[in-house]
Amino acid sequence: MQKLVDFTTWHRCLAHAGTDTLQNMIRNKLVDGMNTYGEMALGRMCEDCIFGKHTSHPYNSTIVKERDVLEHIHIDL
């Protein structure tokens, strides 16, 4: 017997797949061993999905512009 896994866990394990996609996979038995329990829906959108849909994140602090040469350096090592 295979272990039952929560619907939310499948959502996270499968790259935050949408509810409709996961329900279709379970209903049509498209994935072997994809056994779930409980409600086949997400209670709310997970935090990772919310941040992933943002086009940009707000800046909380004020930006200080450098006034002298070499005051602020970015290096990619």
N, C-alpha and C positions, 0 to 999 in steps of 0.2 A: 504494500500500500504506500502510495506517495503522500507526502506531507501537504496539507492544505495551507495555502498562503493567502494573506489578506490582499484585497484588491489594490489598496494603496501601495503595497510593497511591489506588486507587479508593475504598477504605474512608474515607480521610481527605477526599477530594474530594467525596464524597457525604454529607457531614455525619455521618460515623461510622456509616453504615448497618451493620446486622448482617450476619453472614456468610450466613445463610439468604437474606436479601433480595438481597444481591449475587449469590449463586450463582443465584438464580431469574432475576435480570435478565440474566445472562450466558447461562444455559442456554436461555432462551426468546427471546433476542435482542430484549429490550425496549428497549434503548438502541443507537442506531446508533453504531458506532465504539468500542464498549466491548470492546476486545480486551485480553486479559490473558495472562500467562505464569506458569509455575510453579504451585505448589500453590494451589488455590482455598480457602484457609483462612487465618485469622490465627494466627500462631504462639502469641501470647498477647494478652491484652487490652491495648490501647494505653493510655498514661498519661492521655490526655485522656478516654477513656471511663471509666476508673476514677474520676477526680476528678469527672466529670459525674454519676456515680451516687451520690456522697456526699451525705448530707442536710446535713451541716455539716462544717467543717474544724476540726481540733483547734487549740487555742490553746497555743502553746509557751512563752509568757512569762506572768508573773503580772500581774494587772490592778491598776494603781494608781488608787485612787479619789481624785478631786479633793476638796479640803477647803475651798477658798476660792471665792468667787463669781468667775466669769469666768476661772477658772484654765485651763480647757480649752474652746475654742470650735470648733464645726464650722460652716463657711460653704459654701454651695453657690453658686458664681458662675455 
